[in-house]
Amino acid sequence: MKRIIELLLLITALVLVIGCGAGDNEGQREEAIYVKTAPVKKEMISIPVVTSGRLSTQAEMKLSFKTGGILETLNADEGQMARQGQTLAALNLAEIEAKVKQAESAYQKAVRDLERVQRLFADSVATLEQRQDAETGVDIAEANLKVAKFNLRHSKIIAPSTGRILKRFVEKNELVSAGMPVFLFGSTENDWVIRVGVTDRDIMRVHIGDSATVKMDAYPARQFGAIVSEIAEFADPRSGTFEIELRLDPGELELKSGFNAQVTIFPSARQAMTIVPIEALVEGDRNTGFVFTLNESKDTAEKIKVRIDRIFDGTIGVSKGLESVSEVVTEGASYLTDGSKVVVTK
């Protein structure tokens, strides 16, 4: 009986040992995490410049009077089209015409005085100095007459080209001063343009002739093509950005100055960049992140710190950290820690 009990205890112990061994193997198998990898790509890419701006005509100008006065005639309103040569506004000319008449009378008197002095000089009655003073008087009177006539001509605002009244700043019978804006005028004989601001980092990658796409809230389903036409040589002191002008092709659609535009510029200059799927990124803080790669035997994960340069649609551009890495973990990366056992699946 004693031998039977000893045999049963021995069998029980063997069963427990075998069971524990099987459990340990099973635990070891559970430690390995199944992952998938993707290759690290080196590409020459054009990094888009994304910004926003305002639509306007290429030639926008503030129209005003040369002299001040009372606004008597107002022939244009906001949004109205104007033909080249059309009178848009005029001052009350009573005072200005009186000054022209005054200047004409002064000029005629100066001419008569010169003629009289010349006759006296011929008879040796007037001196050379008197004749020269009379000639100078004629020159001054003639110049004053030209100024008065010039002011009279510019007491009317004439449309400089065919275009549209974008803004009207005054009302009829208002007293306006010289140089005070009366209209904001946009010529429709020129191209539509969009002016945007970009940072000093981006301005070095943009060149005249680079292509761009434009989206506007007024036409949400339409994408417009544009070309970079002008690039500023110095930064705006208020914003610190550099202004870029893009020439827009509107096609047959009606546009209005002031539309907001979202612009994506595609620089012709390309730069080398390391590209990995965005799923490979497990941690990120500003331009720093972490990805996992595999050791030489491909059974252990290694955590690598990378510098993120750009985020694209479904991928990230890395500028530092993957110089000697050929592949990164994508699927299963979020479950890994540095040194985790892995099994690569297809």
Buried (B, 14 or more C-beta within 10 A) or exposed (E): EEEEEEEEEEEEEEEEEEEEEEEEEEEEEEEEBEBEBBEBEEEEBBBBBEBEBEBBBBBBBBBBBBBBBBBBBBBBEEEEEBEEEBEBBBBBBEEBEEBBEEBBEBBEEBBEBBEEBBEBBEEEEBEEEBBEBBBEBBEEBBEBBEBBBEBBEBBBBBBBBBBBBBBBBBEEEEEBEEEBBBBBBBBBEBBBBBBBBBBEEBBEBBEEEBBBBBBBEBBEEEEBBBBBBBBBEEBEEEEEBBBBBBBBEBEEEEBEBEBEBBBBBBBEEEBEBBBBBEBBBBEEEEEEBBBBBBEEEBEBBBBBEBBBBBEEEEBBBBBEBBEEBEBBBBBBBEBBEEEBBBEBEE
